[in-house]
C-alpha cells in the first residue's frame, strides 16, 4: 500500500495530479508535468528526504513525503501529504500516514514528526488528528504555495 516513489511512477503520478487539481487547490501545488516530476523525484535521497506513494486498487491513491530529516539532538522530520481524486475519504491516507509515522519512529529512529497545515484545510487537519498529531502552534506566512505566503498550523507527533 505504501512504497517509495520511483521514476516509473511519472506518467501515473502526473495523470493523478492533473485529475486532482480541484481537490488540491489551494492547498498544494503538486508536480504536474515531466520536468516538475523530475525535480520532485530528485529531492529524495533516502536519508534527509523520503518520498512515498500510496497505492490502492492498482492505482496511485496519494502521496506522503517525509523531508528535512535532521538527526543528532533533533531527530525530527516534516511531513507533507495529499490524496488523489477518487481516493479521498476512504481511510487510505489514515492507514498510509500511520504507516509512514511508524517507519519514521522505527526504521529511521526519529523522535518527532511535524505536519504544517493551512488553517482552512479541514481534511488535512482531520487526518493529522486521526493519526495522533497534536496542535502545537501557528506560523504566519510560513510557506509559499502557488506564489503566495500562507499561514500554517504546526501539528506534531512525538514518539511514545
C-alpha positions in Angstrom: 0.0 0.0 0.0 2.9 2.4 0.7 6.1 2.4 -1.3 8.9 4.7 -2.4 8.1 6.8 -5.4 10.2 6.0 -8.5 10.8 7.3 -12.0 8.4 4.5 -13.2 5.6 6.4 -11.5 5.9 9.5 -13.7 3.0 9.0 -16.1 0.5 7.8 -13.5 1.6 10.4 -11.0 1.2 13.3 -13.4 -2.2 12.0 -14.6 -3.4 11.7 -11.0 -2.1 15.2 -10.1 -3.9 16.7 -13.2 -7.1 14.8 -12.3 -6.9 16.2 -8.7 -6.4 19.9 -9.4 -9.8 20.8 -7.9 -9.2 18.7 -4.8 -5.7 20.1 -4.3 -6.4 23.8 -4.9 -5.4 26.0 -3.0 -3.7 23.6 -0.5 -0.9 22.0 -2.5 0.9 22.6 -5.8 1.9 19.1 -6.9 4.2 18.3 -9.8 2.0 18.2 -12.9 4.5 17.7 -15.8 7.6 15.7 -16.5 10.0 18.5 -15.6 8.4 19.2 -12.3 8.1 15.5 -11.5 11.9 15.1 -12.3 12.7 17.9 -9.8 10.3 16.3 -7.2 11.9 12.9 -7.6 15.5 14.2 -7.5 14.9 15.6 -3.9 14.5 12.1 -2.4 17.9 10.8 -1.3 16.6 8.2 1.3 18.4 10.0 4.1 17.1 13.5 4.6 14.2 13.3 2.1 11.8 10.4 1.6 9.0 10.2 -0.9 6.2 7.7 -0.7 3.2 6.9 -2.9 0.0 5.3 -1.6 -1.4 2.6 -3.8 -4.9 1.2 -3.8 -6.7 -1.0 -6.4 -3.5 -0.9 -8.5 -3.6 2.9 -8.8 -1.8 5.8 -7.1 -4.1 7.0 -4.3 -1.9 9.6 -2.6 1.5 10.9 -1.7 3.3 11.2 1.6 6.7 13.0 1.9 9.0 13.0 4.9 11.5 15.7 4.3 14.2 17.7 6.0 15.1 14.9 8.4 17.6 16.0 10.9 19.3 13.6 13.3 21.5 14.4 16.2 19.8 16.2 19.1 16.8 17.0 16.9 15.7 13.6 15.4 12.8 15.1 13.5 11.3 15.5 10.1 8.5 17.2 8.3 5.5 15.5 6.6 3.6 16.6 3.6 0.7 14.6 2.2 -2.2 14.6 -0.2 -4.7 12.2 -1.6 -5.6 11.9 -5.3 -9.1 12.5 -6.6 -11.4 9.4 -6.2 -9.4 8.1 -3.2 -10.1 10.8 -0.6 -12.4 9.9 2.3 -11.8 6.2 2.1 -9.4 5.9 5.1 -6.5 5.1 2.9 -4.5 8.1 3.8 -5.1 7.4 7.5 -3.6 3.9 7.2 -0.8 5.2 5.0 0.2 8.1 7.2 0.2 5.9 10.3 2.5 3.5 8.4 4.9 6.3 7.4 5.0 7.6 11.0 5.7 4.0 12.2 8.5 3.8 9.7 9.9 7.3 10.8 9.8 6.3 14.5 11.1 2.7 14.0 13.4 2.4 11.0 14.6 6.0 10.9 14.7 6.4 14.7 13.1 9.8 14.7 11.7 11.3 17.9 9.2 13.7 16.3 7.4 14.3 13.0 5.7 17.6 12.1 3.0 18.5 9.6 2.4 22.1 8.8 -1.2 22.6 7.6 -3.1 25.7 6.3 -5.8 26.5 8.8 -8.7 26.1 6.4 -7.6 22.7 5.2 -10.0 20.8 7.3 -9.5 17.4 5.6 -5.7 17.6 6.3 -6.3 18.7 9.9 -8.7 15.9 10.5 -6.2 13.4 9.1 -3.5 14.7 11.4 -5.9 14.4 14.4 -6.9 10.8 13.4 -3.2 9.9 13.3 -2.5 11.3 16.8 -0.9 14.6 15.9 -1.3 17.5 18.4 -1.6 21.2 17.5 1.5 23.0 18.7 1.2 26.4 17.3 0.6 28.9 14.5 3.1 30.1 11.9 2.1 33.2 9.9 3.3 33.4 6.3 5.1 30.1 6.8 5.2 28.6 3.3 4.9 29.9 -0.2 2.3 27.9 -2.2 1.1 28.9 -5.7 3.1 32.2 -5.4 1.6 33.3 -2.0 2.9 33.1 1.5 0.4 31.1 3.5 -0.2 30.8 7.2 0.1 27.3 8.7 -0.7 25.5 11.9 2.0 23.2 13.3 0.8 19.7 14.1 3.3 17.2 15.6 3.5 13.7 16.9 6.2 12.6 19.3 7.4 9.0 19.6 5.8 7.4 22.6 
